[in-house]
């Protein structure tokens, strides 16, 4: 069972109640905030908490080399929707 911190294929669903990330903002070497399709912007800590609560579509959390939590795209074979390939704001 995936606990939200394991990297792996996730359940792609279309849930109208979940937020979808449409753009990312980088700062200090990584994503510092995200923008949702409805225009809301949240910082990375809130986005991670929302992801772990199941409120954001098509992302999960993981840890970087320093042990800090990060957002990750589910590997679905489509690089166009990876967080690193989304528009920046």
C-alpha positions in Angstrom: 0.0 0.0 0.0 1.3 3.4 -0.9 1.6 5.8 2.0 2.0 9.0 0.0 5.8 9.1 0.3 6.6 6.2 -2.0 7.5 7.0 -5.6 5.3 5.0 -7.9 2.5 5.0 -10.3 -0.5 6.7 -8.7 -4.1 6.4 -9.3 -5.0 8.8 -12.0 -8.5 10.0 -11.5 -10.6 12.9 -12.6 -12.1 14.2 -9.4 -13.8 17.6 -9.7 -13.3 18.1 -5.9 -9.5 18.0 -6.2 -7.2 20.9 -7.2 -5.1 20.7 -10.3 -1.7 22.4 -10.4 -1.3 24.4 -13.6 1.9 26.4 -12.9 4.8 26.4 -10.5 7.1 29.0 -9.0 10.8 28.3 -8.3 12.9 29.8 -5.5 15.9 28.6 -3.5 16.5 25.8 -6.0 13.1 24.2 -5.9 9.4 24.7 -6.2 8.4 27.4 -3.7 4.7 27.7 -4.6 2.1 26.3 -7.0 -0.9 27.8 -8.8 -4.1 25.9 -9.3 -6.4 26.0 -12.2 -8.8 28.3 -10.3 -6.0 30.8 -9.9 -5.2 30.2 -6.2 -1.6 30.2 -5.2 -0.3 28.3 -2.2 3.2 27.9 -0.9 5.0 24.6 -1.1 4.4 23.6 2.6 0.6 24.1 2.1 0.7 22.2 -1.2 2.5 19.3 0.4 -0.1 19.2 3.2 -2.9 19.4 0.7 -1.4 16.6 -1.3 -1.0 14.4 1.8 -4.7 15.1 2.6 -5.7 14.0 -0.9 -6.8 17.4 -2.1 -4.5 17.8 -5.2 -4.9 15.7 -8.3 -2.0 13.7 -9.9 0.8 14.4 -7.4 2.3 12.7 -4.4 5.0 13.5 -1.9 8.5 12.3 -1.5 11.8 13.3 0.1 14.8 14.9 -1.5 18.4 14.0 -0.7 18.4 16.3 2.3 15.3 14.5 3.7 12.9 17.4 3.1 9.4 16.7 1.8 8.8 17.5 -1.9 6.0 17.3 -4.4 6.3 14.7 -7.2 4.3 14.0 -10.3 3.0 10.5 -10.8 5.0 8.8 -13.5 2.4 8.3 -16.2 4.6 8.3 -19.3 3.6 11.8 -20.3 6.4 14.2 -19.6 4.3 17.2 -20.5 2.4 17.1 -17.2 5.5 16.7 -15.0 5.8 19.5 -12.4 9.2 20.5 -13.9 7.5 21.0 -17.3 4.6 23.0 -16.2 4.5 26.8 -16.9 6.2 29.0 -14.4 4.8 32.1 -12.8 
